[in-house]
C-alpha cells in the first residue's frame, strides 16, 4: 500500500540521485524499469543501485547503442540481482523511438545529442543529421516493469499514449516549461495528461537548465505489472 502522505518535493538535483529513497518512501518494489531515451546508459548505474531486476532501455540513436550495452554489462550484469519474474530477460535494449503505434519516424539528431528528438527542434537548436528509425509503443516492451522513465525531448505525450499506464506504479518524466520542439509537449500538458488519468505528482527535480524539470508521478491504484 502506497504512503498517502507523501508530498511533492522540489530540490535542485537529478532524479537518479533520489529515486532509491523515493521508491522506499512510497513502498514500491524495484521490479523493472523502462527507460525511454536511454542514450549512452548514463543512468544504468543508478537504476542498478535501485535494485531493478529488469531494465528495458529504449534508444533510437544507433551511435549510442554500444556504450549503452557496455553500461548494462558493467553495472547491471555484474550486480548479482535476482532474475526477473515470469521469465522476462534482465536486460533488453530496444533500438527504437517510443510512440503511439508501430511504424517509422525521423530522428532529428542535434549537436548536443541528448536533445535529439522525433520532433523538429526550435531555434536556436540545429539538426546535424536525420535518421529514419523504428517506432515501437512502450506497451509492447513494458512487461515485468512497474516504473517508467521518459526523456523524449518534446514527444512525451506520444510516448505516454503508447504506454499501458494501468500496468505501472511510478513514472519519472522530463518536461520543459515551454515547448523546445515543433508541436512538443510542456510540463503543463504532461501534467494535464497524467492527472486526467488519475496520477499525482510526488516529487520534482529541476535541472540546471531553467524550465526543465524531472517530475515523478504516482499511479492512483496498486496494479499488477
C-alpha positions as CSV (number, residue, x, y, z in Angstrom):
1,X,0.0,0.0,0.0
2,X,1.5,3.3,-1.0
3,X,2.0,6.1,1.5
4,X,-0.8,8.6,1.1
5,X,1.0,11.4,3.0
6,X,4.0,11.8,0.6
7,X,4.1,15.5,-0.5
8,X,5.8,16.8,-3.6
9,X,9.4,17.9,-3.1
10,X,11.4,20.3,-5.2
11,X,15.2,20.1,-5.0
12,X,18.0,21.0,-7.5
13,X,19.3,17.6,-8.2
14,X,18.7,14.8,-10.8
15,X,16.1,12.1,-10.4
16,X,18.7,9.3,-10.4
17,X,20.1,10.6,-7.1
18,X,16.8,10.4,-5.3
19,X,14.9,7.5,-6.9
20,X,16.0,4.9,-4.4
21,X,14.8,6.9,-1.5
22,X,11.5,7.8,-3.3
23,X,10.8,4.1,-4.0
24,X,11.5,3.3,-0.4
25,X,9.3,6.1,0.8
26,X,6.4,5.0,-1.4
27,X,6.8,1.4,-0.6
28,X,7.3,0.4,-4.2
29,X,9.4,-2.6,-5.2
30,X,12.1,-2.1,-7.8
31,X,10.9,-4.8,-10.1
32,X,11.6,-3.4,-13.6
33,X,12.1,-0.1,-15.3
34,X,11.5,1.0,-18.9
35,X,13.7,4.0,-19.8
36,X,12.7,5.9,-22.9
37,X,15.7,7.9,-24.2
38,X,18.4,5.7,-22.5
39,X,21.1,7.5,-24.5
40,X,24.6,6.1,-23.6
41,X,23.4,4.4,-20.4
42,X,24.4,7.2,-18.1
43,X,21.7,6.2,-15.6
44,X,22.2,2.4,-15.7
45,X,24.4,2.5,-12.6
46,X,21.7,4.5,-10.7
47,X,19.0,2.1,-11.8
48,X,21.1,-0.8,-10.7
49,X,21.5,0.8,-7.3
50,X,17.7,1.0,-7.0
51,X,17.7,-2.8,-7.4
52,X,15.7,-3.1,-10.6
53,X,15.8,-6.7,-11.7
54,X,14.8,-5.9,-15.2
55,X,15.9,-3.0,-17.4
56,X,14.3,-2.2,-20.8
57,X,16.3,0.6,-22.4
58,X,14.8,2.3,-25.5
59,X,17.2,4.3,-27.6
60,X,16.8,5.2,-31.3
61,X,20.3,6.7,-31.9
62,X,22.4,3.8,-33.2
63,X,25.6,5.7,-32.2
64,X,24.7,5.3,-28.6
65,X,23.9,1.5,-28.5
66,X,27.5,0.2,-28.0
67,X,28.0,2.4,-25.0
68,X,24.5,1.6,-23.6
69,X,25.2,-2.1,-23.8
70,X,28.6,-1.7,-22.2
71,X,27.0,0.2,-19.3
72,X,24.5,-2.6,-18.8
73,X,27.3,-5.1,-18.8
74,X,29.5,-3.2,-16.4
75,X,26.8,-2.4,-13.9
76,X,23.6,-4.4,-14.2
77,X,25.0,-7.8,-15.4
78,X,27.6,-7.8,-12.6
79,X,25.2,-6.7,-9.8
80,X,24.0,-10.2,-8.8
81,X,20.4,-9.1,-8.7
82,X,17.6,-11.8,-8.7
83,X,16.3,-12.8,-12.0
84,X,13.0,-11.1,-13.1
85,X,9.8,-13.0,-12.6
86,X,7.8,-14.8,-15.3
87,X,11.0,-15.5,-17.4
88,X,11.5,-11.9,-18.6
89,X,15.0,-11.0,-19.6
90,X,17.0,-9.0,-17.1
91,X,18.3,-6.6,-19.7
92,X,16.7,-5.6,-23.0
93,X,17.9,-2.9,-25.5
94,X,15.1,-1.7,-27.9
95,X,16.7,0.3,-30.8
96,X,13.6,2.4,-31.5
97,X,11.7,5.6,-30.6
98,X,8.7,5.1,-28.4
99,X,5.4,6.3,-29.9
100,X,1.7,5.6,-30.2
101,X,1.9,2.7,-32.7
102,X,4.5,0.8,-34.6
103,X,6.0,2.5,-37.7
104,X,8.9,4.7,-38.6
105,X,9.9,8.2,-37.6
106,X,12.6,10.7,-38.5
107,X,15.1,11.2,-35.6
108,X,16.4,14.8,-35.7
109,X,20.0,14.5,-34.3
110,X,21.2,17.7,-32.7
111,X,24.8,18.8,-31.9
112,X,24.1,18.0,-28.2
113,X,22.8,14.5,-28.9
114,X,20.7,14.2,-25.7
115,X,18.4,16.8,-27.3
116,X,17.7,14.6,-30.4
117,X,14.0,14.1,-31.0
118,X,11.3,12.8,-33.3
119,X,10.1,16.4,-33.4
120,X,11.9,19.2,-35.3
121,X,13.7,21.4,-32.7
122,X,13.0,25.1,-32.4
123,X,15.8,27.7,-32.8
124,X,18.5,28.0,-31.6
125,X,18.8,24.2,-31.7
126,X,20.1,22.9,-35.0
127,X,19.9,19.5,-36.8
128,X,23.1,17.8,-37.9
129,X,21.5,14.8,-39.5
130,X,18.2,12.9,-39.8
131,X,17.9,9.2,-39.3
132,X,14.9,7.0,-40.2
133,X,14.3,4.8,-37.1
134,X,11.6,2.3,-35.9
135,X,8.8,3.4,-33.6
136,X,7.6,0.9,-31.0
137,X,4.9,1.6,-28.3
138,X,6.1,1.1,-24.7
139,X,3.1,-1.2,-24.2
140,X,4.9,-3.8,-26.3
141,X,8.0,-3.9,-24.2
142,X,7.0,-2.9,-20.7
143,X,6.2,-6.5,-19.4
144,X,7.7,-7.1,-16.0
145,X,8.2,-3.3,-15.3
146,X,6.5,-1.2,-12.8
147,X,8.4,2.1,-13.4
148,X,8.6,4.3,-16.5
149,X,11.3,6.9,-17.1
150,X,10.9,9.2,-20.1
151,X,13.4,11.6,-21.7
152,X,11.7,12.1,-25.1
153,X,12.6,15.7,-25.9
154,X,9.1,17.0,-26.5
155,X,7.5,13.7,-27.6
156,X,6.4,12.8,-24.1
157,X,2.7,12.7,-24.9
158,X,3.2,10.4,-27.8
159,X,5.2,8.1,-25.5
160,X,2.5,8.1,-22.9
161,X,-0.3,7.5,-25.4
162,X,1.6,4.3,-26.4
163,X,2.1,3.1,-22.8
164,X,-0.2,1.0,-20.7
165,X,-0.3,3.2,-17.6
166,X,-2.5,0.7,-15.8
167,X,0.4,-1.7,-15.5
168,X,2.8,0.9,-14.0
169,X,3.1,2.3,-10.5
170,X,5.6,5.2,-11.0
171,X,6.7,7.4,-13.9
172,X,9.5,9.9,-14.0
173,X,9.0,12.3,-16.9
174,X,11.3,15.1,-18.0
175,X,9.5,18.1,-19.3
176,X,10.0,21.8,-20.2
177,X,8.1,24.8,-19.1
178,X,7.9,26.0,-22.8
179,X,8.0,23.9,-25.9
180,X,11.5,23.4,-27.4
181,X,10.3,21.4,-30.4
182,X,7.7,22.0,-33.0
183,X,4.4,20.6,-31.6
184,X,6.3,19.5,-28.5
185,X,4.7,18.9,-25.1
186,X,5.3,21.0,-22.0
187,X,5.2,20.5,-18.2
188,X,1.7,21.7,-18.2
189,X,0.4,19.4,-21.0
190,X,2.2,16.4,-19.4
191,X,0.6,17.3,-16.0
192,X,-2.8,17.6,-17.7
193,X,-2.5,14.2,-19.2
194,X,-1.2,12.5,-16.1
195,X,-3.8,14.0,-13.8
196,X,-6.6,13.1,-16.2
197,X,-5.5,9.5,-15.8
198,X,-5.6,9.8,-12.0
199,X,-1.9,10.1,-11.4
200,X,-0.4,12.6,-8.9
201,X,2.9,14.4,-8.6
202,X,5.0,13.1,-5.7
203,X,8.4,14.7,-6.5
204,X,10.1,17.2,-8.9
205,X,13.7,17.8,-9.6
206,X,14.7,20.9,-11.6
207,X,17.6,20.7,-14.0
208,X,20.3,23.4,-14.0
209,X,18.8,24.5,-17.3
210,X,15.9,26.8,-16.4
211,X,12.5,25.5,-17.0
212,X,13.5,21.8,-17.4
213,X,12.2,19.5,-14.6
214,X,12.0,15.8,-14.0
215,X,8.6,15.1,-12.4
216,X,7.7,11.8,-10.6
217,X,4.1,10.7,-10.9
218,X,2.4,8.0,-8.8
219,X,-0.3,5.8,-10.1
220,X,-3.8,6.0,-8.4
221,X,-4.0,2.3,-7.7
222,X,-1.9,-0.7,-6.9
223,X,-1.8,-2.8,-10.1
224,X,-0.1,-5.9,-11.4
225,X,2.7,-5.3,-13.9
